[in-house]
C-alpha cells in the first residue's frame, strides 16, 4: 500500500499493557466510525505495513486501545511506538455539502462569483495559520484563504468550487 493511496488516521502514542496492547491517538472529529477496524497500515519507514487488529476498545477522547495479531509483548509493542497509522482512501466517510477533504479538491476549478474562473486548485497549503487553496492560473499561482464564509458551493460532479471572496483579494494576489 502506498501512502498516497491512504489517509492519515493517527499515531501510536504509548504502550498500554505488558501484553503488547497499544494506544492509537486518532486524528478525527468522529472517532466512533473507526471502532470496528480489522486492519490498519503503519508507517515503518519506506513502506506502509498492514497490522491486523485482534481487538480494540475506545478509551477516553480519541484514543483507541489496540491488540494487534502477533504483538503480544512489551518488546513487540515497543517497535511500533510513535508510528503513524493510515487507512485506504476508500474508507473515508463521504462528506456532503460544503465540507471536503483536502486531497479531494485537488484538480477542481476554483471560480469566484464576481471574478469568474480563477484557476485550478493545485494543492492545499495547511502549514500556515489559515489553510489556503493554492490555485494555478494562466499567470502563475495565487493563494485563496479557505474560509467557510468564502465557500459558496462545492460541485463534486463537475469538479468545481465556487467562492465569494472580498473585493480585490484575487487581483491583489496576482500582483
N, C-alpha and C positions, 0 to 999 in steps of 0.2 A: 504494500500500500504506500502510495506517495503522499507526502504532506500536502501538496496542492490539491489532492482529491479529498481532503479531510478538513474538519474544523476543530479548533482548539476547544477541548472540553474542560480542562482544569489541570491541576498539578498534584502529584503525590506529595503530601506535606509532612507526614510523620508515620511512624510505626504505631500500631495500636496494642498489640499483644506479643507475647513471646511465641505465638503460633503462626506468625507471618502475616497477620492482618495489617492492612494499611489504611490510612485516611486520605481520600481524594477530595481536595477542595474544588468544587465545581464552579466554573465561571459562567453562571447563568442566573437569570431572574426567575426561572421556573425549574428548580432542581427536581421536583417531583416527576417530571417527564422522563428522567433518566434512572428511575428507581429499579427497573427490571432489565438492566443491560445484561447481555450474555458475554460480550467481549468488548474490550477497549484496546486501542493501539497506543503503545508507549514509545516515546522517542528515545532510542538507545544510541544516539549519535547520528549516523548517516541513514538509519532505517527506522521505520515505524514497525514495531513488532507486536503481533496480536497476543493479548493475555486474556485467557478465558476466565470468567468470573464464576466461582463456585457458589458464593453467597454474598449478599450485600445488605446493608442496613443504614438508613438515614440516621445521622447524628444531628446535633444542633446546627441550625443555619444551612449552609450549602456544603456540609461535609457528609461524605458517603464512606462508610466503613466497608472495606472490600477484602474478601478472601479469594485470592487467585488460585486456580488449579496449579499444582506443583510448586507453590510457595508456602512452605509450612514451618519455616524457622526464621528467627531474627536475622540470621546471616543472609537468607534468601531475600528477605524483605529489604534489607539494607541496600542492596544493589539497585532497588527501584526507587529509593528516596529521591525527591527533587526532580523526578522525571515528569515531563509534560505528557498529558493524555489527550488523545484525539479520537474522533469518530468520523465515519464517512459522511460526506456532504448530504447524501440522500436521506440521512437520519435527522437532519434539521427539520424542525416543525415548520410548516408553511406559514408565512406571515401574510396578513391581509391589510388592506387599506394603505396608509402612508408609512407603514413600518417595513423595513427591509434590512437584509444582511448586507454588509459592506461588499462582500465578494459578488453578490447577486446583481449589483447595478453597474459593474464594470462593463463598458461597451454600450450602455444606454445613451441615448441622445438627451442632452440637457437643453431645455427650452425655457425661456423666460416669457411671462405673459406680456410684458411690454417690449422687450428687446427682440424676441423671436428665438430662432435656433442659436444657441451659444456654441455648442460643440459636442464632443463625445466624451463621456466620463472615462478617463484613463485609469484612475485609481482613487482611493480614499487615503488622505493623509490624516491619521489619527494620532500623530506624535505631538501635535500642538494642543493648546488648551481647548480649542474648538476644532472638532473634526471638519475637514474640508473636502469638497469634491475637487479633484484635480481634473480639469477639463482641457482636452486638446482642441484647439481652434485652428483656423487657417493661418493665423498669425503666430501661433505658439501654444502657450499653456497659461491658463488662468485658474484661480482658486475661488471657489464659492463656498461660503460657510454653510455647513449642514445644520441649519436652524429649523426646528419643526415648523415655526411660523412662516418660513420661506417656502416650504414644500406644499404645493397646491395639489398635485396628483402624481401617482405612480402608475403608469400604464405598462404592466408586465408583458401583456400580449404584443404590444408594439415597441417594447423596449425604449420607453421614453419617460423622463421625469420632467414635470412642469413646475417651475419655481416662480415666486413673486419676490424678486429682490428689491431692496431700496433703490430709488432712482440714482443713477450714476455709478453704482457698485461695479457693474460689468465693464463700463467704459474706463473706470479708474484702474481696474485690474489689467486692462490692455495697455495702459500707458507704460 
